[in-house]
Amino acid sequence: MNQLSVRGRRVRVLATLLAGVLLLAGTLWGTDDDFPFGPFRMYSTAPDPNGDARDTRVEGVDAEGRTVAITEGNSGIRRAEIEGQQQAYVDDPSRLSRVASAYAEHTPGAAPLSAVRIVVRWHGIEHARPTGTWRDEVVAEWKRP
């Protein structure tokens, strides 16, 4: 069996200490963006047991007035990408025109979209259980000029 050299042990101890310092610093001052050396708050907190649960979706309206769900399959854009930049779409709804363009590229036989919107469906929750009620909120909308 081969033994680790003195240099090899020093490198491993140094790497272990460095990882420990990064973990401690990330725990005390880090944010989710620092993961894995920072906290991953998504799983360390609990939602309000009586607070509404959000479900974000992107939908378009075609030239014939039909509502079309915008998915990764028909646009090439993942919902998480939209959710991650949602505030930018709220601040500048014209950015949603790119979603309409992506939809047109991925579904060439479909009717063109005349509008694209981001809709948040708020599901009612009481005592950590769904109530069966919901309300929709349009947070950003682009309409073809």
N, C-alpha and C positions, 0 to 999 in steps of 0.2 A: 504494500500500500504506500502511495506517495504522500509525503508530508508537505504541508504548505510552508513555503519559505517565509522568512522573517518579513521581507518586503511585501509578500502577498498578504500576510496577516495585518500588517500596518494599513495597506490599501483597504482591506475589508473593514477594519475598525473605523477608519476615517470615513468610508462610505456610509457605514451604519450611523455614526455620529452626525454626519451631514443630513442624512434622511431624518433622524430624530429631531434635529434643530429645525428643519423645514416643516415637519409635522407640528411641532410645538408652536412655531411662529404662525403657521397657517391656522391652527386652532384658535389662537388668541386674536389675530388680526386679519385673517384671511376672509375671502368671499368665495362664493360658489365657483367663480372663474379660476380659482387657484387649485381646484380639485386635481389630483388626489392629495395635495398637501394642505388644502383648505377644507373647511366644512362643506358637506353636501346637505344643505338645509332642507332640500326637498323631502328627505326622509327623517329629519330630526324635529320637525314640527307637525302639529296636527291642525287640520282646518277647524273652523268654528262649527260645532255640531248643529247649529241652527242657522248657518250662513248658506246662501245660495251657492251652487256649484256651477262653474262656467264650462261651456262647451262651445269652442270656436269653430266656425266653418266658413268656407269661402264659396260663394255662389255667383253665378252669372245669369243674366237674362238675355236670351237670344233675340234675334230680329223679329221672331214671331210671338214674343212675349212669354215664352216658356222659361221657367226657372231651371237652371242646370247646376248640379253640384260640381264644383271644381275640385278635382282629385289629382293625386300624383299621376295616375294612369292617363288622364285626359289633358294634363297640362305640363307634366314633368316637374311640378313644384310640390314639395312636401308641405303638408299643413304646418309642421313644426317650423319651417322656414318663414312662413307668413306670421305665425304666432310670435316668433322670436323678433320680428321686425314690425310688429303690429303698431307700435307708437309712431314709427316713421310713416306708415300708411295713413294713420289718423291725421298726422301733421300735413301730409301731402297725398291726398287721395288719387292724384293723377298717376302715381306709381302703379296703381292697379291696372292701368292700360297695358302694362307689360304682362300681367297675368292673362289679359284678353289675347294678347299676341301669342303667348305661349300656348294657350288653348287652341288658337287657330292653327298653329304649327303642328300640334300633336293630334288634332282631330280635323283633318282637311275637309272631310265631307260634311261637317256639321255647319249649321247656320252660324254666322258671326255673332259675337256677343255685343249687345248694345250697352250693357252695364255690367259691372262687377262690384260686389260688395263683400265686406267682412261682417259676419253676423255672429253675435255672441248669444247663445241660448243659456239663460240662467234657470237652472233647475232648482225648485224649492226643496229645502232640506229642513227637517225638524227632528231633533233628538237623534241626529246622525242617520236618519232614514229619509229616503225620497218621499215627497208628498204627492208626486204625480202632477204637480203644477209646474208651469214654466212660462217664461216670457222671453221674447226675442228683442235684441237691441242691435241696430245697425250702427257700427262704430266707424265705418269708412265706406264711401261709395264713389265710384267713378262712372260717369255716363259718357258715351261717345258723343262728341259734338255734332 
